[in-house]
Amino acid sequence: MQFQRGNKIEVYKKSADEAWEPYMDDFVGVHGIITDPDTTINDPDALIEVSLEGKGTHRLPQDSLRLLVK
């Protein structure tokens, strides 16, 4: 799945990616918006920047995210 800037997402699960940090467990269930999908990298394993409601902006593994609205 390729995320695009402005997509509404949910952090729906803990990631298996080594970049997942324990503090990120608090993000599960939080909604947000993709702010920088790094489309120039075109790497499905790359971290993407997400602005999370009430949690700030973070770079998260893509396998922890799902699209809410297409």
Phi, psi and omega per residue, in radians:
M1 nan 2.361 3.110
Q2 -1.894 2.119 3.109
F3 -1.477 2.603 3.102
Q4 -2.181 2.670 3.111
R5 -0.940 2.335 3.116
G6 1.629 -0.183 3.080
N7 -1.073 2.417 3.041
K8 -1.539 2.286 -3.061
I9 -2.303 2.947 2.976
E10 -2.266 2.408 2.962
V11 -1.428 1.797 -2.976
Y12 -1.766 -0.192 3.107
K13 -2.780 2.842 3.035
K14 -1.256 2.426 -3.122
S15 -1.484 2.619 3.026
A16 -1.515 -0.121 -3.111
D17 -1.129 2.509 -3.140
E18 -1.151 -0.284 3.114
A19 -1.353 -0.219 -3.139
W20 -1.223 2.196 3.141
E21 -1.837 2.663 -3.131
P22 -0.950 -0.624 -3.139
Y23 -1.128 -0.369 -3.135
M24 -1.248 -0.283 3.093
D25 -0.983 -0.534 3.129
D26 -1.209 -0.231 -3.117
F27 -1.478 -0.281 -3.098
V28 -1.063 2.203 -3.114
G29 1.671 -0.126 -3.113
V30 -1.519 2.474 3.098
H31 -1.690 2.752 3.124
G32 -2.912 -2.945 -3.114
I33 -2.300 2.408 3.063
I34 -1.205 2.171 3.123
T35 -1.861 -0.468 3.115
D36 -2.654 1.706 -3.094
P37 -1.420 -0.018 -3.121
D38 0.939 0.811 -3.133
T39 -1.141 -0.348 3.116
T40 -1.235 -0.488 3.098
I41 -1.290 -0.662 -3.135
N42 0.947 0.746 -3.128
D43 -2.074 2.009 -3.110
P44 -1.118 -0.261 3.119
D45 -1.658 -0.072 -3.112
A46 -1.229 2.585 3.049
L47 -1.269 2.564 3.099
I48 -2.175 2.602 -3.086
E49 -1.470 2.250 -3.090
V50 -2.296 2.355 3.029
S51 -1.673 1.960 -3.073
L52 -1.707 2.419 -3.137
E53 -1.033 2.045 3.085
G54 1.305 0.061 -3.073
K55 -2.154 -0.117 -3.133
G56 1.570 -2.890 -3.107
T57 -1.879 2.314 -3.074
H58 -2.466 2.772 3.020
R59 -1.754 2.099 -3.038
L60 -2.182 2.661 3.049
P61 -1.181 2.486 -3.083
Q62 -1.168 -0.457 -3.098
D63 -1.256 -0.142 3.113
S64 -1.654 -0.055 -3.022
L65 -1.953 2.603 2.960
R66 -2.406 2.582 -3.124
L67 -1.278 2.350 3.100
L68 -1.637 -0.692 -3.102
V69 -2.375 2.299 3.102
K70 -1.600 nan nan
